[in-house]
């Protein structure tokens, strides 16, 4: 079976690898990867969130999320503690995590600006809208 230019999955995976590499290089001076910044940002935005809710928000399975949160917890950027329910864990960003996001922001903003300039504002807006729609259309329920 030929994947070719019409396969949404193959083309999105290729784009994600390229974009992630671009952002990883831009964020390298701070020592965080794009995936870690996304996790930290989500923890900061959701302000004390359960692991289940965070996984749902990021469209990740809990096992992958747990594995990706470990280095952030080890570095003191997030705190994971038992939730109200014994089976649940609560994730909060620490003061150090907020500080790391503040250091990352100018680098992220520069990278984001380069992408937006390369695409043009109209295409950038359409891309973000289309990606949100794609997440909803393909969400497994």
WOQUILIN-V602965 format. One record per residue. RES is the residue in one letter. OMEGA is omega in whole degrees, -180 to 180 (NA if undefined). Layout:
RES & OMEGA
RES & OMEGA
This chain:
X & 179
X & 178
X & 175
X & -175
X & -176
X & -178
X & -179
X & -176
X & -178
X & -179
X & 177
X & 179
X & 178
X & 179
X & -180
X & 179
X & -179
X & -178
X & 179
X & 178
X & 179
X & 180
X & 177
X & 179
X & -179
X & -176
X & -176
X & -178
X & -179
X & 178
X & 176
X & 177
X & -179
X & -180
X & 179
X & 178
X & 178
X & 178
X & 179
X & 180
X & 179
X & 178
X & 178
X & -178
X & -176
X & 173
X & 179
X & -171
X & 175
X & 178
X & -179
X & 180
X & 179
X & 178
X & 179
X & -179
X & -177
X & -177
X & 179
X & 173
X & -174
X & -180
X & 178
X & 179
X & 180
X & 179
X & -179
X & 179
X & -177
X & 180
X & 179
X & 177
X & 179
X & -180
X & 178
X & -178
X & 175
X & 175
X & 177
X & 180
X & 179
X & 178
X & 179
X & 177
X & -177
X & -178
X & -174
X & 176
X & 177
X & -179
X & 176
X & 176
X & -180
X & 176
X & 178
X & 177
X & 177
X & 178
X & 178
X & 177
X & 179
X & 178
X & -178
X & -170
X & -179
X & 178
X & 177
X & -178
X & 178
X & 179
X & -180
X & 179
X & 179
X & 179
X & -179
X & 179
X & 179
X & -179
X & -171
X & -174
X & -179
X & 179
X & 179
X & 179
X & -180
X & 179
X & -179
X & 178
X & 180
X & 178
X & 176
X & 178
X & 180
X & 177
X & -179
X & -177
X & -174
X & -179
X & 178
X & -177
X & NA
